[in-house]
Amino acid sequence: MALDFTLKRHYSQDNVKFTPALLPDAKKPYNLKAVHQPELDIHGVASKAEVHNIATSPKIIEEGLSAGLELLYYLAAEGYKIKPPLFNLRIRVPGEYDRGETHLPGGVFPEARLQVSAAFRSCLRDKVELEFDGIEVSEGFIAQALDNATGLIDEFEELLNNFSAGQIYGIIWSGVTSAVRFHREKHPPAQNAAKAVITNCQKYGEKALIEKWNVKTFSRIKELPQSSFSKYLFNRVLRIGDDGFNMKPDINNIITDYQMDET
């Protein structure tokens, strides 16, 4: 089934704000960032049907989305390349091999790759109007840099599962440094150099896991002091102090430390 994004669709409007361009060698001082609406789960999506003149009842939409996504979950895991109207989904196996392996190295797992479909890209190009709405300066430096680079912050989920925040600072520093060198030596389009930041970080993380590197932990950035909420969470609730920044996430460590404090 092909979905016609032009069918019964009016122009959509999205607000955008200027954000400081933090990537090295940026030709202009600001990027534009979409101002997103609140996050919607499946129930929230279904509840918006009437607003957009969708005749199908929200209950049927919610049930259909839930069942359809569950089916996509199994099919993608079985190796099918999924191509619904909004996106393309496939499985990728990271790492480098000699051809004689019979299993994946420790710490390496299949990954999902999600790409926006050509039809939806065309919809965004032809049917979305932008309203410029001032300057946004409240986000952290690293989050801004990643979002400005590719908008693929979710790609860092695997890194966040395997490395501490301090180690990820170091991985990002390495990725940005390599991308800047690539940009200066090869003079690619700026967007290509920006995307290289994400690619470099992913490759570094994969290789570090496979070869069991001792990844250096960076200190906190002085321009980004620990927030009061973070202090309360790690010092008073979880009781792990700076381990929340210097050690990779591990629920067993948190439980062990908490039990030791209780005794």
Buried (B, 14 or more C-beta within 10 A) or exposed (E): EEEEBEEEEEEEEBBBBBBBBBBEEBEEEBBEBEEEEEEEEBEEEBBEBEEEEEEEEBEEBBEEBEEEEEEBEEEBEEEEEBEEEBEBBBBEEBBEEEEEEEEBBEBBEEBEEBEEBEBBEEBEEEEEEEEEEEEBEEEEEBEBBBBBBBEBEEBBEBBEEBBBBBBBBBBBBBBBEBBBEBBEEEEBEBEEBBBBBBBBBBBBBBEBBBEEEEBEBBEBEEEEEEEEEEEEBBBEEBBBEEBBBBBBEEEEBBEEBEEEEEE
